[in-house]
């Protein structure tokens, strides 16, 4: 199980199935977060 959380506000965004427990950082839909540093590595797949 992997958790995707916003790298800006820490908000839980989504979950993905992974072999190990991991935390991935993405960006939530908050305007203030979307205007922040782009971290597109964990966008919705
Ligand atoms: Zn956020």
mmCIF file of the protein (N, C-alpha, C, O) and its ligand, coordinates in Angstrom:
data_MODEL
# 
_entry.id   MODEL 
# 
loop_
_entity.id 
_entity.type 
_entity.pdbx_number_of_molecules 
1 polymer     1 
2 non-polymer 1 
# 
_entity_poly.entity_id                      1 
_entity_poly.type                           'polypeptide(L)' 
_entity_poly.nstd_linkage                   no 
_entity_poly.nstd_monomer                   no 
_entity_poly.pdbx_seq_one_letter_code       
;(UNK)(UNK)(UNK)(UNK)(UNK)(UNK)(UNK)(UNK)(UNK)(UNK)(UNK)(UNK)(UNK)(UNK)(UNK)(UNK)
(UNK)(UNK)(UNK)(UNK)(UNK)(UNK)(UNK)(UNK)(UNK)(UNK)(UNK)(UNK)(UNK)(UNK)(UNK)(UNK)
(UNK)(UNK)(UNK)(UNK)(UNK)(UNK)(UNK)(UNK)(UNK)(UNK)(UNK)(UNK)(UNK)
;
_entity_poly.pdbx_seq_one_letter_code_can   XXXXXXXXXXXXXXXXXXXXXXXXXXXXXXXXXXXXXXXXXXXXX 
_entity_poly.pdbx_strand_id                 A 
# 
loop_
_entity_poly_seq.entity_id 
_entity_poly_seq.num 
_entity_poly_seq.mon_id 
_entity_poly_seq.hetero 
1 1  UNK n 
1 2  UNK n 
1 3  UNK n 
1 4  UNK n 
1 5  UNK n 
1 6  UNK n 
1 7  UNK n 
1 8  UNK n 
1 9  UNK n 
1 10 UNK n 
1 11 UNK n 
1 12 UNK n 
1 13 UNK n 
1 14 UNK n 
1 15 UNK n 
1 16 UNK n 
1 17 UNK n 
1 18 UNK n 
1 19 UNK n 
1 20 UNK n 
1 21 UNK n 
1 22 UNK n 
1 23 UNK n 
1 24 UNK n 
1 25 UNK n 
1 26 UNK n 
1 27 UNK n 
1 28 UNK n 
1 29 UNK n 
1 30 UNK n 
1 31 UNK n 
1 32 UNK n 
1 33 UNK n 
1 34 UNK n 
1 35 UNK n 
1 36 UNK n 
1 37 UNK n 
1 38 UNK n 
1 39 UNK n 
1 40 UNK n 
1 41 UNK n 
1 42 UNK n 
1 43 UNK n 
1 44 UNK n 
1 45 UNK n 
# 
loop_
_struct_asym.id 
_struct_asym.entity_id 
A 1 
B 2 
# 
loop_
_chem_comp.id 
_chem_comp.type 
_chem_comp.mon_nstd_flag 
UNK 'L-peptide linking' . 
ZN  non-polymer         . 
# 
_pdbx_entity_nonpoly.entity_id   2 
_pdbx_entity_nonpoly.name        ? 
_pdbx_entity_nonpoly.comp_id     ZN 
# 
_pdbx_nonpoly_scheme.asym_id         B 
_pdbx_nonpoly_scheme.entity_id       2 
_pdbx_nonpoly_scheme.mon_id          ZN 
_pdbx_nonpoly_scheme.ndb_seq_num     1 
_pdbx_nonpoly_scheme.pdb_seq_num     101 
_pdbx_nonpoly_scheme.auth_seq_num    101 
_pdbx_nonpoly_scheme.pdb_mon_id      ZN 
_pdbx_nonpoly_scheme.auth_mon_id     ZN 
_pdbx_nonpoly_scheme.pdb_strand_id   A 
_pdbx_nonpoly_scheme.pdb_ins_code    . 
# 
loop_
_atom_site.group_PDB 
_atom_site.id 
_atom_site.type_symbol 
_atom_site.label_atom_id 
_atom_site.label_alt_id 
_atom_site.label_comp_id 
_atom_site.label_asym_id 
_atom_site.label_entity_id 
_atom_site.label_seq_id 
_atom_site.pdbx_PDB_ins_code 
_atom_site.Cartn_x 
_atom_site.Cartn_y 
_atom_site.Cartn_z 
_atom_site.occupancy 
_atom_site.B_iso_or_equiv 
_atom_site.pdbx_formal_charge 
_atom_site.auth_seq_id 
_atom_site.auth_comp_id 
_atom_site.auth_asym_id 
_atom_site.auth_atom_id 
_atom_site.pdbx_PDB_model_num 
ATOM   1   N  N  . UNK A 1 1  ? 0.843  -1.200 0.000   1.00 0.00 ? 1   UNK A N  1 
ATOM   2   C  CA . UNK A 1 1  ? 0.000  0.000  0.000   1.00 0.00 ? 1   UNK A CA 1 
ATOM   3   C  C  . UNK A 1 1  ? 0.871  1.239  0.000   1.00 0.00 ? 1   UNK A C  1 
ATOM   4   O  O  . UNK A 1 1  ? 1.790  1.370  0.809   1.00 0.00 ? 1   UNK A O  1 
ATOM   5   N  N  . UNK A 1 2  ? 0.583  2.115  -0.884  1.00 0.00 ? 2   UNK A N  1 
ATOM   6   C  CA . UNK A 1 2  ? 1.299  3.373  -0.923  1.00 0.00 ? 2   UNK A CA 1 
ATOM   7   C  C  . UNK A 1 2  ? 0.329  4.525  -0.766  1.00 0.00 ? 2   UNK A C  1 
ATOM   8   O  O  . UNK A 1 2  ? -0.766 4.522  -1.327  1.00 0.00 ? 2   UNK A O  1 
ATOM   9   N  N  . UNK A 1 3  ? 0.747  5.487  -0.009  1.00 0.00 ? 3   UNK A N  1 
ATOM   10  C  CA . UNK A 1 3  ? -0.083 6.654  0.188   1.00 0.00 ? 3   UNK A CA 1 
ATOM   11  C  C  . UNK A 1 3  ? 0.476  7.817  -0.618  1.00 0.00 ? 3   UNK A C  1 
ATOM   12  O  O  . UNK A 1 3  ? 1.684  8.054  -0.638  1.00 0.00 ? 3   UNK A O  1 
ATOM   13  N  N  . UNK A 1 4  ? -0.413 8.533  -1.276  1.00 0.00 ? 4   UNK A N  1 
ATOM   14  C  CA . UNK A 1 4  ? -0.001 9.750  -1.967  1.00 0.00 ? 4   UNK A CA 1 
ATOM   15  C  C  . UNK A 1 4  ? -0.507 10.928 -1.164  1.00 0.00 ? 4   UNK A C  1 
ATOM   16  O  O  . UNK A 1 4  ? -1.708 11.068 -0.932  1.00 0.00 ? 4   UNK A O  1 
ATOM   17  N  N  . UNK A 1 5  ? 0.411  11.765 -0.746  1.00 0.00 ? 5   UNK A N  1 
ATOM   18  C  CA . UNK A 1 5  ? 0.028  12.939 0.022   1.00 0.00 ? 5   UNK A CA 1 
ATOM   19  C  C  . UNK A 1 5  ? 0.553  14.184 -0.672  1.00 0.00 ? 5   UNK A C  1 
ATOM   20  O  O  . UNK A 1 5  ? 1.515  14.133 -1.439  1.00 0.00 ? 5   UNK A O  1 
ATOM   21  N  N  . UNK A 1 6  ? -0.094 15.293 -0.387  1.00 0.00 ? 6   UNK A N  1 
ATOM   22  C  CA . UNK A 1 6  ? 0.350  16.553 -0.972  1.00 0.00 ? 6   UNK A CA 1 
ATOM   23  C  C  . UNK A 1 6  ? 1.683  16.957 -0.352  1.00 0.00 ? 6   UNK A C  1 
ATOM   24  O  O  . UNK A 1 6  ? 1.830  16.980 0.870   1.00 0.00 ? 6   UNK A O  1 
ATOM   25  N  N  . UNK A 1 7  ? 2.640  17.270 -1.199  1.00 0.00 ? 7   UNK A N  1 
ATOM   26  C  CA . UNK A 1 7  ? 3.941  17.666 -0.702  1.00 0.00 ? 7   UNK A CA 1 
ATOM   27  C  C  . UNK A 1 7  ? 3.946  19.057 -0.113  1.00 0.00 ? 7   UNK A C  1 
ATOM   28  O  O  . UNK A 1 7  ? 4.940  19.482 0.477   1.00 0.00 ? 7   UNK A O  1 
ATOM   29  N  N  . UNK A 1 8  ? 2.853  19.766 -0.265  1.00 0.00 ? 8   UNK A N  1 
ATOM   30  C  CA . UNK A 1 8  ? 2.796  21.141 0.231   1.00 0.00 ? 8   UNK A CA 1 
ATOM   31  C  C  . UNK A 1 8  ? 2.054  21.227 1.556   1.00 0.00 ? 8   UNK A C  1 
ATOM   32  O  O  . UNK A 1 8  ? 2.539  21.850 2.500   1.00 0.00 ? 8   UNK A O  1 
ATOM   33  N  N  . UNK A 1 9  ? 0.896  20.613 1.630   1.00 0.00 ? 9   UNK A N  1 
ATOM   34  C  CA . UNK A 1 9  ? 0.094  20.728 2.839   1.00 0.00 ? 9   UNK A CA 1 
ATOM   35  C  C  . UNK A 1 9  ? -0.044 19.400 3.569   1.00 0.00 ? 9   UNK A C  1 
ATOM   36  O  O  . UNK A 1 9  ? -0.604 19.351 4.664   1.00 0.00 ? 9   UNK A O  1 
ATOM   37  N  N  . UNK A 1 10 ? 0.460  18.326 2.974   1.00 0.00 ? 10  UNK A N  1 
ATOM   38  C  CA . UNK A 1 10 ? 0.420  17.046 3.651   1.00 0.00 ? 10  UNK A CA 1 
ATOM   39  C  C  . UNK A 1 10 ? -0.925 16.356 3.585   1.00 0.00 ? 10  UNK A C  1 
ATOM   40  O  O  . UNK A 1 10 ? -1.141 15.345 4.253   1.00 0.00 ? 10  UNK A O  1 
ATOM   41  N  N  . UNK A 1 11 ? -1.817 16.886 2.797   1.00 0.00 ? 11  UNK A N  1 
ATOM   42  C  CA . UNK A 1 11 ? -3.142 16.324 2.698   1.00 0.00 ? 11  UNK A CA 1 
ATOM   43  C  C  . UNK A 1 11 ? -3.126 14.986 1.943   1.00 0.00 ? 11  UNK A C  1 
ATOM   44  O  O  . UNK A 1 11 ? -2.399 14.810 0.965   1.00 0.00 ? 11  UNK A O  1 
ATOM   45  N  N  . UNK A 1 12 ? -3.931 14.074 2.420   1.00 0.00 ? 12  UNK A N  1 
ATOM   46  C  CA . UNK A 1 12 ? -4.012 12.777 1.759   1.00 0.00 ? 12  UNK A CA 1 
ATOM   47  C  C  . UNK A 1 12 ? -4.734 12.916 0.426   1.00 0.00 ? 12  UNK A C  1 
ATOM   48  O  O  . UNK A 1 12 ? -5.837 13.457 0.363   1.00 0.00 ? 12  UNK A O  1 
ATOM   49  N  N  . UNK A 1 13 ? -4.113 12.430 -0.626  1.00 0.00 ? 13  UNK A N  1 
ATOM   50  C  CA . UNK A 1 13 ? -4.689 12.583 -1.952  1.00 0.00 ? 13  UNK A CA 1 
ATOM   51  C  C  . UNK A 1 13 ? -5.261 11.269 -2.461  1.00 0.00 ? 13  UNK A C  1 
ATOM   52  O  O  . UNK A 1 13 ? -6.409 11.205 -2.900  1.00 0.00 ? 13  UNK A O  1 
ATOM   53  N  N  . UNK A 1 14 ? -4.455 10.235 -2.396  1.00 0.00 ? 14  UNK A N  1 
ATOM   54  C  CA . UNK A 1 14 ? -4.877 8.996  -3.031  1.00 0.00 ? 14  UNK A CA 1 
ATOM   55  C  C  . UNK A 1 14 ? -4.069 7.832  -2.470  1.00 0.00 ? 14  UNK A C  1 
ATOM   56  O  O  . UNK A 1 14 ? -3.137 8.012  -1.686  1.00 0.00 ? 14  UNK A O  1 
ATOM   57  N  N  . UNK A 1 15 ? -4.451 6.656  -2.889  1.00 0.00 ? 15  UNK A N  1 
ATOM   58  C  CA . UNK A 1 15 ? -3.716 5.463  -2.494  1.00 0.00 ? 15  UNK A CA 1 
ATOM   59  C  C  . UNK A 1 15 ? -3.397 4.644  -3.735  1.00 0.00 ? 15  UNK A C  1 
ATOM   60  O  O  . UNK A 1 15 ? -4.160 4.626  -4.700  1.00 0.00 ? 15  UNK A O  1 
ATOM   61  N  N  . UNK A 1 16 ? -2.272 3.976  -3.694  1.00 0.00 ? 16  UNK A N  1 
ATOM   62  C  CA . UNK A 1 16 ? -1.905 3.109  -4.802  1.00 0.00 ? 16  UNK A CA 1 
ATOM   63  C  C  . UNK A 1 16 ? -1.448 1.774  -4.235  1.00 0.00 ? 16  UNK A C  1 
ATOM   64  O  O  . UNK A 1 16 ? -1.005 1.680  -3.090  1.00 0.00 ? 16  UNK A O  1 
ATOM   65  N  N  . UNK A 1 17 ? -1.565 0.753  -5.059  1.00 0.00 ? 17  UNK A N  1 
ATOM   66  C  CA . UNK A 1 17 ? -1.118 -0.555 -4.603  1.00 0.00 ? 17  UNK A CA 1 
ATOM   67  C  C  . UNK A 1 17 ? 0.355  -0.717 -4.896  1.00 0.00 ? 17  UNK A C  1 
ATOM   68  O  O  . UNK A 1 17 ? 0.787  -0.664 -6.048  1.00 0.00 ? 17  UNK A O  1 
ATOM   69  N  N  . UNK A 1 18 ? 1.117  -0.915 -3.841  1.00 0.00 ? 18  UNK A N  1 
ATOM   70  C  CA . UNK A 1 18 ? 2.546  -1.147 -3.987  1.00 0.00 ? 18  UNK A CA 1 
ATOM   71  C  C  . UNK A 1 18 ? 2.934  -2.329 -3.115  1.00 0.00 ? 18  UNK A C  1 
ATOM   72  O  O  . UNK A 1 18 ? 2.194  -2.728 -2.216  1.00 0.00 ? 18  UNK A O  1 
ATOM   73  N  N  . UNK A 1 19 ? 4.094  -2.876 -3.393  1.00 0.00 ? 19  UNK A N  1 
ATOM   74  C  CA . UNK A 1 19 ? 4.532  -4.035 -2.613  1.00 0.00 ? 19  UNK A CA 1 
ATOM   75  C  C  . UNK A 1 19 ? 4.887  -3.627 -1.191  1.00 0.00 ? 19  UNK A C  1 
ATOM   76  O  O  . UNK A 1 19 ? 4.606  -4.352 -0.237  1.00 0.00 ? 19  UNK A O  1 
ATOM   77  N  N  . UNK A 1 20 ? 5.498  -2.476 -1.063  1.00 0.00 ? 20  UNK A N  1 
ATOM   78  C  CA . UNK A 1 20 ? 5.905  -2.019 0.256   1.00 0.00 ? 20  UNK A CA 1 
ATOM   79  C  C  . UNK A 1 20 ? 5.085  -0.799 0.647   1.00 0.00 ? 20  UNK A C  1 
ATOM   80  O  O  . UNK A 1 20 ? 4.487  -0.131 -0.197  1.00 0.00 ? 20  UNK A O  1 
ATOM   81  N  N  . UNK A 1 21 ? 5.070  -0.531 1.926   1.00 0.00 ? 21  UNK A N  1 
ATOM   82  C  CA . UNK A 1 21 ? 4.408  0.673  2.408   1.00 0.00 ? 21  UNK A CA 1 
ATOM   83  C  C  . UNK A 1 21 ? 5.283  1.874  2.069   1.00 0.00 ? 21  UNK A C  1 
ATOM   84  O  O  . UNK A 1 21 ? 6.414  1.997  2.539   1.00 0.00 ? 21  UNK A O  1 
ATOM   85  N  N  . UNK A 1 22 ? 4.738  2.741  1.255   1.00 0.00 ? 22  UNK A N  1 
ATOM   86  C  CA . UNK A 1 22 ? 5.515  3.900  0.840   1.00 0.00 ? 22  UNK A CA 1 
ATOM   87  C  C  . UNK A 1 22 ? 4.645  5.147  0.886   1.00 0.00 ? 22  UNK A C  1 
ATOM   88  O  O  . UNK A 1 22 ? 3.416  5.077  0.879   1.00 0.00 ? 22  UNK A O  1 
ATOM   89  N  N  . UNK A 1 23 ? 5.306  6.264  0.931   1.00 0.00 ? 23  UNK A N  1 
ATOM   90  C  CA . UNK A 1 23 ? 4.602  7.537  0.874   1.00 0.00 ? 23  UNK A CA 1 
ATOM   91  C  C  . UNK A 1 23 ? 5.120  8.308  -0.326  1.00 0.00 ? 23  UNK A C  1 
ATOM   92  O  O  . UNK A 1 23 ? 6.311  8.599  -0.433  1.00 0.00 ? 23  UNK A O  1 
ATOM   93  N  N  . UNK A 1 24 ? 4.209  8.631  -1.221  1.00 0.00 ? 24  UNK A N  1 
ATOM   94  C  CA . UNK A 1 24 ? 4.581  9.391  -2.401  1.00 0.00 ? 24  UNK A CA 1 
ATOM   95  C  C  . UNK A 1 24 ? 4.046  10.808 -2.253  1.00 0.00 ? 24  UNK A C  1 
ATOM   96  O  O  . UNK A 1 24 ? 3.005  11.034 -1.636  1.00 0.00 ? 24  UNK A O  1 
ATOM   97  N  N  . UNK A 1 25 ? 4.771  11.749 -2.825  1.00 0.00 ? 25  UNK A N  1 
ATOM   98  C  CA . UNK A 1 25 ? 4.345  13.134 -2.713  1.00 0.00 ? 25  UNK A CA 1 
ATOM   99  C  C  . UNK A 1 25 ? 3.855  13.659 -4.048  1.00 0.00 ? 25  UNK A C  1 
ATOM   100 O  O  . UNK A 1 25 ? 4.532  13.558 -5.072  1.00 0.00 ? 25  UNK A O  1 
ATOM   101 N  N  . UNK A 1 26 ? 2.680  14.212 -4.005  1.00 0.00 ? 26  UNK A N  1 
ATOM   102 C  CA . UNK A 1 26 ? 2.113  14.817 -5.199  1.00 0.00 ? 26  UNK A CA 1 
ATOM   103 C  C  . UNK A 1 26 ? 1.655  16.218 -4.872  1.00 0.00 ? 26  UNK A C  1 
ATOM   104 O  O  . UNK A 1 26 ? 2.250  16.912 -4.047  1.00 0.00 ? 26  UNK A O  1 
ATOM   105 N  N  . UNK A 1 27 ? 0.588  16.618 -5.531  1.00 0.00 ? 27  UNK A N  1 
ATOM   106 C  CA . UNK A 1 27 ? 0.043  17.943 -5.275  1.00 0.00 ? 27  UNK A CA 1 
ATOM   107 C  C  . UNK A 1 27 ? -1.472 17.835 -5.275  1.00 0.00 ? 27  UNK A C  1 
ATOM   108 O  O  . UNK A 1 27 ? -2.063 17.285 -6.204  1.00 0.00 ? 27  UNK A O  1 
ATOM   109 N  N  . UNK A 1 28 ? -2.099 18.361 -4.227  1.00 0.00 ? 28  UNK A N  1 
ATOM   110 C  CA . UNK A 1 28 ? -3.542 18.290 -4.145  1.00 0.00 ? 28  UNK A CA 1 
ATOM   111 C  C  . UNK A 1 28 ? -4.168 19.387 -5.014  1.00 0.00 ? 28  UNK A C  1 
ATOM   112 O  O  . UNK A 1 28 ? -3.479 20.087 -5.756  1.00 0.00 ? 28  UNK A O  1 
ATOM   113 N  N  . UNK A 1 29 ? -5.461 19.508 -4.899  1.00 0.00 ? 29  UNK A N  1 
ATOM   114 C  CA . UNK A 1 29 ? -6.162 20.442 -5.785  1.00 0.00 ? 29  UNK A CA 1 
ATOM   115 C  C  . UNK A 1 29 ? -6.263 21.844 -5.193  1.00 0.00 ? 29  UNK A C  1 
ATOM   116 O  O  . UNK A 1 29 ? -6.891 22.723 -5.783  1.00 0.00 ? 29  UNK A O  1 
ATOM   117 N  N  . UNK A 1 30 ? -5.654 22.056 -4.037  1.00 0.00 ? 30  UNK A N  1 
ATOM   118 C  CA . UNK A 1 30 ? -5.657 23.393 -3.462  1.00 0.00 ? 30  UNK A CA 1 
ATOM   119 C  C  . UNK A 1 30 ? -4.965 24.384 -4.395  1.00 0.00 ? 30  UNK A C  1 
ATOM   120 O  O  . UNK A 1 30 ? -3.882 24.106 -4.910  1.00 0.00 ? 30  UNK A O  1 
ATOM   121 N  N  . UNK A 1 31 ? -5.584 25.522 -4.608  1.00 0.00 ? 31  UNK A N  1 
ATOM   122 C  CA . UNK A 1 31 ? -4.974 26.516 -5.485  1.00 0.00 ? 31  UNK A CA 1 
ATOM   123 C  C  . UNK A 1 31 ? -3.591 26.911 -4.990  1.00 0.00 ? 31  UNK A C  1 
ATOM   124 O  O  . UNK A 1 31 ? -2.645 27.022 -5.770  1.00 0.00 ? 31  UNK A O  1 
ATOM   125 N  N  . UNK A 1 32 ? -3.486 27.121 -3.679  1.00 0.00 ? 32  UNK A N  1 
ATOM   126 C  CA . UNK A 1 32 ? -2.206 27.557 -3.118  1.00 0.00 ? 32  UNK A CA 1 
ATOM   127 C  C  . UNK A 1 32 ? -1.134 26.500 -3.328  1.00 0.00 ? 32  UNK A C  1 
ATOM   128 O  O  . UNK A 1 32 ? 0.042  26.829 -3.478  1.00 0.00 ? 32  UNK A O  1 
ATOM   129 N  N  . UNK A 1 33 ? -1.527 25.248 -3.338  1.00 0.00 ? 33  UNK A N  1 
ATOM   130 C  CA . UNK A 1 33 ? -0.562 24.176 -3.546  1.00 0.00 ? 33  UNK A CA 1 
ATOM   131 C  C  . UNK A 1 33 ? -0.208 24.060 -5.027  1.00 0.00 ? 33  UNK A C  1 
ATOM   132 O  O  . UNK A 1 33 ? 0.955  23.866 -5.383  1.00 0.00 ? 33  UNK A O  1 
ATOM   133 N  N  . UNK A 1 34 ? -1.208 24.178 -5.874  1.00 0.00 ? 34  UNK A N  1 
ATOM   134 C  CA . UNK A 1 34 ? -0.954 24.026 -7.315  1.00 0.00 ? 34  UNK A CA 1 
ATOM   135 C  C  . UNK A 1 34 ? -0.061 25.132 -7.838  1.00 0.00 ? 34  UNK A C  1 
ATOM   136 O  O  . UNK A 1 34 ? 0.644  24.952 -8.831  1.00 0.00 ? 34  UNK A O  1 
ATOM   137 N  N  . UNK A 1 35 ? -0.089 26.275 -7.172  1.00 0.00 ? 35  UNK A N  1 
ATOM   138 C  CA . UNK A 1 35 ? 0.781  27.372 -7.605  1.00 0.00 ? 35  UNK A CA 1 
ATOM   139 C  C  . UNK A 1 35 ? 2.197  27.208 -7.077  1.00 0.00 ? 35  UNK A C  1 
ATOM   140 O  O  . UNK A 1 35 ? 3.115  27.915 -7.493  1.00 0.00 ? 35  UNK A O  1 
ATOM   141 N  N  . UNK A 1 36 ? 2.359  26.265 -6.155  1.00 0.00 ? 36  UNK A N  1 
ATOM   142 C  CA . UNK A 1 36 ? 3.677  26.070 -5.558  1.00 0.00 ? 36  UNK A CA 1 
ATOM   143 C  C  . UNK A 1 36 ? 4.619  25.338 -6.492  1.00 0.00 ? 36  UNK A C  1 
ATOM   144 O  O  . UNK A 1 36 ? 4.374  25.211 -7.692  1.00 0.00 ? 36  UNK A O  1 
ATOM   145 N  N  . UNK A 1 37 ? 5.687  24.867 -5.912  1.00 0.00 ? 37  UNK A N  1 
ATOM   146 C  CA . UNK A 1 37 ? 6.670  24.138 -6.695  1.00 0.00 ? 37  UNK A CA 1 
ATOM   147 C  C  . UNK A 1 37 ? 6.029  22.915 -7.332  1.00 0.00 ? 37  UNK A C  1 
ATOM   148 O  O  . UNK A 1 37 ? 5.356  22.123 -6.672  1.00 0.00 ? 37  UNK A O  1 
ATOM   149 N  N  . UNK A 1 38 ? 6.254  22.787 -8.615  1.00 0.00 ? 38  UNK A N  1 
ATOM   150 C  CA . UNK A 1 38 ? 5.664  21.655 -9.308  1.00 0.00 ? 38  UNK A CA 1 
ATOM   151 C  C  . UNK A 1 38 ? 6.376  20.366 -8.934  1.00 0.00 ? 38  UNK A C  1 
ATOM   152 O  O  . UNK A 1 38 ? 7.603  20.281 -8.992  1.00 0.00 ? 38  UNK A O  1 
ATOM   153 N  N  . UNK A 1 39 ? 5.593  19.360 -8.549  1.00 0.00 ? 39  UNK A N  1 
ATOM   154 C  CA . UNK A 1 39 ? 6.161  18.055 -8.246  1.00 0.00 ? 39  UNK A CA 1 
ATOM   155 C  C  . UNK A 1 39 ? 5.335  17.023 -8.980  1.00 0.00 ? 39  UNK A C  1 
ATOM   156 O  O  . UNK A 1 39 ? 4.536  16.311 -8.372  1.00 0.00 ? 39  UNK A O  1 
ATOM   157 N  N  . UNK A 1 40 ? 5.518  16.942 -10.246 1.00 0.00 ? 40  UNK A N  1 
ATOM   158 C  CA . UNK A 1 40 ? 4.637  16.120 -11.072 1.00 0.00 ? 40  UNK A CA 1 
ATOM   159 C  C  . UNK A 1 40 ? 4.960  14.658 -11.084 1.00 0.00 ? 40  UNK A C  1 
ATOM   160 O  O  . UNK A 1 40 ? 4.374  13.894 -11.851 1.00 0.00 ? 40  UNK A O  1 
ATOM   161 N  N  . UNK A 1 41 ? 5.903  14.246 -10.226 1.00 0.00 ? 41  UNK A N  1 
ATOM   162 C  CA . UNK A 1 41 ? 6.358  12.865 -10.321 1.00 0.00 ? 41  UNK A CA 1 
ATOM   163 C  C  . UNK A 1 41 ? 5.298  11.858 -9.897  1.00 0.00 ? 41  UNK A C  1 
ATOM   164 O  O  . UNK A 1 41 ? 5.363  10.695 -10.295 1.00 0.00 ? 41  UNK A O  1 
ATOM   165 N  N  . UNK A 1 42 ? 4.339  12.276 -9.111  1.00 0.00 ? 42  UNK A N  1 
ATOM   166 C  CA . UNK A 1 42 ? 3.352  11.304 -8.644  1.00 0.00 ? 42  UNK A CA 1 
ATOM   167 C  C  . UNK A 1 42 ? 1.942  11.732 -9.040  1.00 0.00 ? 42  UNK A C  1 
ATOM   168 O  O  . UNK A 1 42 ? 0.989  11.524 -8.289  1.00 0.00 ? 42  UNK A O  1 
ATOM   169 N  N  . UNK A 1 43 ? 1.817  12.315 -10.193 1.00 0.00 ? 43  UNK A N  1 
ATOM   170 C  CA . UNK A 1 43 ? 0.488  12.667 -10.648 1.00 0.00 ? 43  UNK A CA 1 
ATOM   171 C  C  . UNK A 1 43 ? -0.340 11.413 -10.890 1.00 0.00 ? 43  UNK A C  1 
ATOM   172 O  O  . UNK A 1 43 ? 0.201  10.319 -11.053 1.00 0.00 ? 43  UNK A O  1 
ATOM   173 N  N  . UNK A 1 44 ? -1.612 11.580 -10.912 1.00 0.00 ? 44  UNK A N  1 
ATOM   174 C  CA . UNK A 1 44 ? -2.515 10.429 -11.051 1.00 0.00 ? 44  UNK A CA 1 
ATOM   175 C  C  . UNK A 1 44 ? -2.108 9.534  -12.212 1.00 0.00 ? 44  UNK A C  1 
ATOM   176 O  O  . UNK A 1 44 ? -1.824 9.997  -13.316 1.00 0.00 ? 44  UNK A O  1 
ATOM   177 N  N  . UNK A 1 45 ? -2.089 8.263  -11.929 1.00 0.00 ? 45  UNK A N  1 
ATOM   178 C  CA . UNK A 1 45 ? -1.740 7.328  -12.982 1.00 0.00 ? 45  UNK A CA 1 
ATOM   179 C  C  . UNK A 1 45 ? -2.972 6.586  -13.459 1.00 0.00 ? 45  UNK A C  1 
ATOM   180 O  O  . UNK A 1 45 ? -2.879 5.745  -14.353 1.00 0.00 ? 45  UNK A O  1 
HETATM 181 ZN ZN . ZN  B 2 .  ? -1.887 20.627 -0.834  1.00 0.00 ? 101 ZN  A ZN 1 
# 
